[in-house]
Amino acid sequence: MGRIAGIVASLLGTVVIVLAIAFLWFQAALERRGPLEAPATLIILEGTSAAGIAENLHAGNIIASTTLFRLHTLLQGDHHLLKAGEYAFASGESLGSVITRLVSGDTVVHALTLPEGLSSAAALAIIETHPALDGTVAAIPREGSLLPETYHFERGTTRQEIVGRMMQAMETAVAELWVSRAGELPLNSPEEAVILASIVEKETGRADERRHVAGVLVNRLERGMRLQSDPTVIYALTRGVEPLGRELLRSDWQIDDPYNTYRHKGLPPGPIANPGREAIAAALDPLDTPDLYFVADGSGGHAFAATLEEHNRNVARWRRQSSGH
């Protein structure tokens, strides 16, 4: 019996040693540099089996052995936890790192930036051309309903989903800013705030001028003066579908359109663009100023004036600058 016990103990010891060696070899294989020579991306389709995923990874030269991949995921119980999606792999990424990435669902995150002041038609053109989005949008979103900012998403997100996120973001931003608006504004609703903000957005691209421009427009509204905003006339001519493609003419100021604020008092019937959060904030907290006029100053900003006489001098100065005299 003692001899048999010794043999059994010896065999067990051998098995333990073999298992230890196998474990160490397996761990080393998991941590060893992978075969991928340059960073690469791979899309794992929904419903792909663990075996299919292993084959895709091997075909992309991301892993060296499908057997090791399947063995590890099977032993760890990860074979049914591998997630579909678009993945970015680093050059030489180890097998262990690849498996961890797939189990955690560490997929590629794409970004789409919607600049301030675009019409909804122009915004939709950006959305439609993004290659990582799927599907189509049923209709051009309502003007002023999309919040300009950067949106992050995974490949396969639909364009309609992104539009929905943009619309929800605008609703949330307007609701938050409306609550903290300045008192006694000539604005009856959040919708009117967006209309005014869209004009502010199109009138100036300078952050330090937004509240000043808003203050001038609010002053004119309170006095019953026409806003006389060129961007509203451009929108009357194009409805934001395409650029005007030429200089605005004085004769354009005479067109009979509800968006033409040279002919019609008050705010136009709707926004003329999608204003950013800062423009909305400016419309709801305008600068307290006596100014009623502004004109381009030739340096990217505007010259403001409280009287028509002063404004006419600013206009004359700008014309001399623009003509080179």
Secondary structure, 3 states (H helix, E strand, C coil): CHHHHHHHHHHHHHHHHHHHHHHHHHHHHHHCCCCCCCCEEEEECCCCCHHHHHHHHHHCCCCCCHHHHHHHHHHHCCCCCCCCEEEEECCCCCHHHHHHHHHHCCCCEEEEECCCCCCHHHHHHHHHHCCCCECCCCCCCCCCCCCCCEEEEECCCEHHHHHHHHHHHHHHHHHHHHHCCCCCCCCCCHHHHHHHHHHHHHHCCCHHHHHHHHHHHHHHHHCCCCCCCHHHHHHHHHCCCCCCCCCCCHHHHHCCCCCCCCCCCCCCCCCCCCCCHHHHHHHHCCCCCCCCEEEECCCCCEEEECCHHHHHHHHHHHHHHHHCC
